[in-house]
Amino acid sequence: MAGLVNDLFKIQKRLDIHVFGMFSKDNVFLMRSFRHLINSFPAINIHSSPIPSIYDPDLPLAGRLDRSIRLLCSVFITHPGFSETMIDLLRSDLIISVGGYRFKSKQGGFLDLMRILFHSLPLLIARRYGKIYVMDAQSIGPIKGLIQQKLVRLVLNHAAMVGIREPFSLQLVQKLGISAPLRLVPDAAISIVPRYSSRIIEFLKKYQLNESDFVILAPRQWFFGNYIFYKNYLKKLAKFAENLEHRLVLVAHSLGPISIENDRIACYDLLKYIHKIRPVLVQEDWSPAELAAFYGHAFALIGVRFHSALLSLVAGTPAIAIAYEGTKAQGIMSYLKLNNFVLNITDFKSSDLTDKFNELSSNSANIIAKTLDLIEEMREERLQFVREILKLACK
């Protein structure tokens, strides 16, 4: 969001931007989700989900099922009785579905259908009322299930333009037979500019972290419901960390807002298996721009959180990505011509990570020089895409 809003204001300073979240109006996580965005862009307007949210973490199972059934029913109702938020959405001149990884169906089951429907329905309602929407820098697929495929095909075909953020998803979308204009568009986070705030400077001084003398590891929780797999994944990271010659800094890249997206938990879990060294732990509530600035001081970064790797590269620090779902990490690293520096979370070994790190270390200056040139080109590609979609609102 921060990258997209930055691009929008760079092209046209006087825009009335409204952001619609995934939580309900009274959910405490709604405003917390956008705290950094509001601080960076105080003029934007924040709204709750335009349809009943299936993401509210305080919902019991029965409540999620009830909302899912209501979502399904609304597909067949011509006038579903719109909320005020939905009416606000329908006042828009242009609707942008922000980049992410929501249009996927790995199993082809009910939960996959509900997620796709939740993200499709506001767009399809808007289309019914003559509104223009575009997809910005999405990752899509796999799409299992006949209904899921038809729904994804429907929402993409009705888009005025479809931006895909990596080549593997683009190939999948092309196979779906999409008639809307398709674009390969860099992830919006590439537009984030590192910001060296006083908080970053003070933290570096406090822990005596000199430029390029430390390595960052940004883990995340994974293998939910399978403790053995999760434990083995953490042990492999710990073994790699204990053999580093550089100082180690653990970063909680995401602080939530829901618990499974809180990387502090992953950091605390990882620390249980690191015994030979004492890492520095970063669990401060920094903005994406501040995180990028901090990553820019490191020698290298290993990111399970993919956007930690991307913000590291944006700031001029080489990175290794550990991919945990779909083709997002592999595809974007391939787009950046860094596909050799991706490992899969399910089958990597600590020795594999060490080998990749040694390869990165031996050629880091050349790698980052080429990457920074490419990132500048990709920023221009993004700006051109945003210019194109803004023109759609003027037609």
C-alpha positions in Angstrom: 0.0 0.0 0.0 2.8 2.4 0.9 4.5 1.9 -2.4 1.3 2.3 -4.4 0.2 5.5 -2.6 3.7 6.9 -3.1 3.4 6.2 -6.8 -0.1 7.7 -7.0 1.0 10.9 -5.3 4.2 11.1 -7.3 2.1 11.3 -10.5 -0.8 13.4 -9.2 -0.5 15.2 -5.9 -4.2 16.1 -5.5 -5.9 12.7 -5.3 -8.6 11.7 -2.9 -7.4 8.3 -1.8 -9.7 5.9 0.1 -8.3 2.6 1.5 -10.6 -0.3 2.3 -9.3 -2.9 4.7 -10.1 -6.5 5.3 -11.5 -6.1 8.9 -14.9 -5.0 10.1 -15.6 -1.5 11.3 -15.5 -2.2 15.0 -12.5 -4.5 14.9 -9.4 -3.1 16.8 -7.1 -4.4 14.1 -8.5 -2.2 11.4 -6.7 1.1 12.2 -3.7 -0.7 13.6 -3.2 -2.3 10.1 -2.8 1.1 8.6 -0.9 2.9 11.3 2.3 3.4 9.2 0.3 4.3 6.1 -1.6 7.0 8.0 1.6 8.4 9.5 3.2 8.6 6.0 0.1 9.9 4.2 -2.2 11.6 6.7 -4.6 12.8 4.0 -5.8 9.4 3.0 -9.1 8.0 4.2 -9.4 4.5 5.9 -12.5 2.4 5.6 -13.5 -1.0 6.9 -14.3 -4.0 4.7 -17.2 -3.2 2.3 -18.6 -6.7 2.8 -18.9 -8.9 5.9 -15.3 -9.7 6.8 -14.2 -13.3 7.1 -10.8 -12.2 8.5 -11.9 -10.8 11.9 -9.7 -12.8 14.3 -12.2 -12.6 17.1 -14.9 -14.5 15.1 -15.7 -18.0 16.3 -16.0 -20.8 13.8 -19.8 -20.5 13.7 -19.4 -16.7 12.9 -17.0 -17.4 10.0 -19.4 -20.0 8.7 -22.3 -17.6 8.9 -20.5 -14.8 7.1 -19.3 -17.3 4.5 -22.9 -18.4 3.8 -23.9 -14.7 3.6 -21.2 -14.1 1.1 -22.4 -17.0 -1.0 -26.0 -15.9 -0.8 -25.1 -12.3 -1.9 -23.8 -13.7 -5.2 -27.4 -14.6 -6.2 -29.0 -11.4 -4.8 -29.4 -8.5 -7.2 -29.7 -5.9 -4.4 -27.8 -7.2 -1.3 -28.5 -4.2 0.9 -25.2 -2.4 0.7 -23.3 -1.2 3.8 -22.2 2.5 4.0 -18.7 1.3 3.2 -19.8 -0.4 0.1 -21.6 2.7 -1.0 -18.4 4.7 -0.3 -16.5 2.2 -2.6 -19.1 2.7 -5.3 -18.5 6.5 -5.3 -14.9 5.8 -6.5 -13.7 6.9 -10.0 -11.2 4.1 -10.0 -10.8 1.0 -7.8 -7.4 -0.6 -7.4 -7.1 -4.2 -6.0 -3.8 -3.9 -4.3 -1.0 -6.5 -4.9 -0.8 -9.6 -2.8 -1.5 -13.3 -2.9 -5.2 -13.8 -2.4 -6.3 -15.4 -5.6 -5.1 -18.9 -5.0 -6.7 -22.3 -4.4 -4.2 -25.0 -3.5 -6.8 -27.5 -2.4 -9.9 -26.5 -4.4 -12.0 -26.6 -1.2 -14.6 -24.4 0.6 -12.0 -22.2 2.4 -10.2 -21.4 -0.8 -13.5 -20.5 -2.5 -14.5 -18.2 0.4 -11.2 -16.3 0.2 -11.4 -15.8 -3.5 -15.1 -14.8 -3.2 -14.3 -12.3 -0.4 -11.7 -10.5 -2.6 -13.7 -10.8 -5.8 -17.2 -9.7 -4.7 -16.6 -6.0 -4.0 -14.9 -5.7 -7.5 -17.7 -7.6 -9.2 -20.4 -5.5 -7.5 -18.5 -2.3 -8.5 -18.4 -3.6 -12.1 -22.2 -4.2 -12.0 -22.6 -0.5 -11.2 -20.3 0.6 -14.0 -17.2 1.2 -11.9 -13.7 0.7 -13.3 -11.3 -1.6 -11.4 -7.8 -2.8 -12.0 -5.5 -5.4 -10.4 -2.2 -4.1 -9.2 0.9 -6.4 -9.0 -0.9 -9.6 -7.9 0.5 -13.1 -7.5 -2.1 -15.7 -8.6 -2.4 -19.4 -8.4 -2.4 -22.3 -8.3 -6.2 -22.4 -8.9 -7.7 -25.8 -8.2 -11.4 -26.3 -8.4 -13.8 -25.6 -11.3 -15.8 -23.0 -9.5 -12.6 -21.3 -8.2 -11.2 -21.1 -11.7 -14.4 -19.7 -13.1 -14.6 -17.0 -10.4 -10.9 -16.0 -10.9 -11.4 -15.9 -14.6 -14.6 -13.7 -14.2 -13.0 -11.1 -11.9 -9.8 -10.9 -14.1 -11.8 -10.6 -17.3 -13.9 -7.7 -15.9 -10.8 -5.8 -14.9 -9.8 -2.8 -17.0 -6.2 -3.9 -16.6 -4.5 -6.8 -14.8 -1.0 -6.3 -13.3 0.9 -9.4 -12.4 4.0 -9.1 -10.3 6.0 -12.1 -11.4 6.4 -14.2 -14.5 5.2 -17.5 -13.1 1.8 -16.1 -12.1 1.6 -14.4 -15.5 2.0 -17.8 -17.3 -0.8 -19.2 -15.2 -3.1 -16.3 -15.9 -2.4 -16.5 -19.6 -3.4 -20.2 -19.5 -6.7 -19.2 -17.9 -7.5 -17.3 -21.2 -7.9 -13.8 -19.7 -9.2 -11.2 -22.2 -8.3 -8.2 -20.1 -5.0 -6.4 -20.8 -2.2 -8.1 -18.9 1.0 -6.4 -17.6 4.0 -7.8 -15.8 4.3 -5.1 -13.1 6.9 -5.0 -10.3 5.7 -5.4 -6.7 4.6 -2.1 -5.3 7.1 -2.4 -2.4 9.8 -1.6 -4.9 8.6 2.0 -4.8 9.4 2.4 -1.1 12.2 4.8 -0.4 14.4 4.0 2.7 14.0 6.5 5.5 16.8 7.0 8.0 14.8 8.1 11.0 16.3 9.0 14.4 14.8 5.7 15.7 17.0 3.8 13.2 20.1 5.8 14.0 19.7 5.4 17.7 19.1 1.6 17.5 22.3 1.2 15.4 24.3 3.2 17.9 22.8 1.4 20.9 23.8 -2.0 19.7 27.0 -0.8 18.0 25.9 -2.1 14.6 28.3 -0.8 12.1 27.6 -0.8 8.4 28.0 -4.2 6.7 29.3 -5.9 9.9 26.0 -7.8 10.6 23.7 -10.2 8.9 19.9 -10.0 9.2 17.6 -13.0 9.5 13.9 -12.3 9.1 11.9 -15.5 10.0 8.2 -16.1 10.0 5.9 -18.7 11.5 5.0 -21.6 9.2 4.0 -25.2 9.2 0.9 -24.4 11.2 -0.4 -27.5 13.0 2.8 -29.5 12.3 5.2 -28.7 15.2 7.8 -31.2 14.0 8.2 -29.5 10.6 8.2 -26.1 12.3 10.9 -27.2 14.8 13.1 -28.7 12.0 12.8 -25.5 10.0 13.9 -23.4 13.0 16.8 -25.7 13.8 18.1 -25.4 10.2 18.0 -21.6 10.5 19.7 -21.8 14.0 22.5 -24.1 12.7 23.2 -21.6 9.8 23.2 -18.7 12.2 25.6 -20.2 14.7 28.2 -20.8 11.9 28.1 -17.2 10.7 31.3 -15.1 11.0 29.2 -11.9 11.2 27.0 -10.6 14.0 23.4 -11.9 13.7 20.4 -9.6 13.9 16.9 -11.2 14.1 14.2 -8.9 12.8 10.4 -9.3 13.4 9.5 -7.8 10.0 5.8 -8.1 10.5 4.1 -7.4 13.9 0.7 -8.7 12.9 -1.9 -7.5 13.4 -3.2 -11.0 13.8 -1.1 -13.5 15.8 0.0 -15.8 12.9 1.4 -12.8 11.1 3.4 -11.6 14.2 7.1 -12.4 13.5 8.1 -11.7 17.1 6.7 -15.2 17.8 8.9 -16.8 15.2 12.0 -14.8 16.5 11.3 -16.0 20.1 10.8 -19.6 18.8 14.1 -19.4 16.9 16.0 -18.1 19.8 15.3 -21.3 21.7 17.6 -23.2 19.3 20.4 -20.6 19.1 22.9 -21.3 21.9 26.4 -20.4 20.7 25.8 -16.8 20.0 23.6 -13.9 21.3 21.8 -12.2 18.4 20.4 -8.7 18.5 16.6 -8.8 18.4 14.6 -6.1 16.5 11.0 -6.1 17.5 10.4 -2.3 17.2 7.3 -1.0 15.4 9.2 0.5 12.4 7.5 1.6 9.1 8.4 -0.2 5.9 10.6 2.7 4.9 12.5 2.6 8.2 12.9 -1.2 7.9 14.4 -0.7 4.4 16.9 1.8 5.9 17.9 -0.6 8.6 18.3 -3.4 6.1 20.5 -1.1 4.0 23.1 -1.1 6.8 23.5 -4.9 6.8 26.1 -7.1 5.0 23.3 -9.4 3.8 19.8 -10.5 4.7 18.1 -13.9 4.7 14.3 -13.4 4.5 11.6 -15.9 5.0 9.3 -12.8 5.0 9.7 -12.1 1.3 9.2 -8.3 1.6 12.2 -8.2 4.0 14.3 -9.5 1.1 12.7 -7.1 -1.4 13.2 -4.0 0.9 16.8 -5.2 1.6 17.5 -5.2 -2.2 15.8 -1.8 -2.6 18.2 -0.4 0.1 21.3 -1.9 -1.6 21.8 -5.0 0.6 22.0 -8.5 -1.1 19.4 -11.0 0.0 18.5 -14.7 0.0 14.8 -15.5 0.0 13.3 -18.7 1.6 10.1 -19.3 -0.2 7.2 -20.7 1.8 4.1 -20.6 -0.4 3.3 -20.5 -4.1 5.6 -18.9 -6.7 5.8 -15.4 -5.1 9.4 -15.5 -3.9 10.7 -17.6 -6.8 8.9 -15.4 -9.4 9.9 -12.0 -8.0 13.5 -13.1 -7.5 13.5 -14.4 -11.1 12.1 -11.0 -12.2 15.1 -9.4 -10.4 17.5 -12.0 -12.1 18.3 -13.4 -8.6 16.5 -16.8 -9.0 19.7 -18.5 -7.9 19.2 -17.1 -4.4 15.9 -18.7 -3.5 15.5 -21.8 -1.3 12.3 -23.7 -0.5 11.2 -23.8 3.1 10.1 -27.4 2.9 13.3 -29.1 1.8 16.3 -26.7 2.3 19.2 -27.8 4.4 21.3 -25.5 6.6 24.3 -26.4 4.4 22.3 -25.2 1.3 21.8 -21.9 3.0 25.5 -21.6 3.9 26.4 -22.4 0.3 24.1 -19.7 -1.0 25.3 -17.2 1.5 29.0 -17.9 0.6 28.1 -17.5 -3.1 26.4 -14.2 -2.3 29.2 -13.0 -0.1 31.9 -13.6 -2.8 30.1 -11.6 -5.4 27.9 -9.2 -3.4 29.2 -5.9 -4.9 28.6 -7.0 -8.4 25.2 -8.5 -7.6 23.9 -5.5 -5.8 25.2 -3.1 -8.5 23.2 -4.9 -11.2 20.2 -5.3 -8.9 20.0 -1.5 -8.1 20.2 -0.7 -11.8 17.3 -3.1 -12.4 15.3 -1.8 -9.5 15.5 1.8 -10.9 14.2 0.4 -14.2 11.4 -1.5 -12.4 10.4 1.7 -10.5 9.9 3.4 -13.8 7.9 0.4 -15.1 5.6 0.8 -12.0 5.2 4.5 -12.5 4.2 3.9 -16.1 1.7 1.3 -15.1 0.2 3.7 -12.5 0.0 6.4 -15.1 -1.9 4.1 -17.4 -4.4 3.1 -14.7 -5.0 6.7 -13.7 -5.8 7.6 -17.3 -8.6 4.9 -17.2 -10.4 7.0 -14.6 -10.4 10.0 -16.9 -12.0 8.2 -19.9 
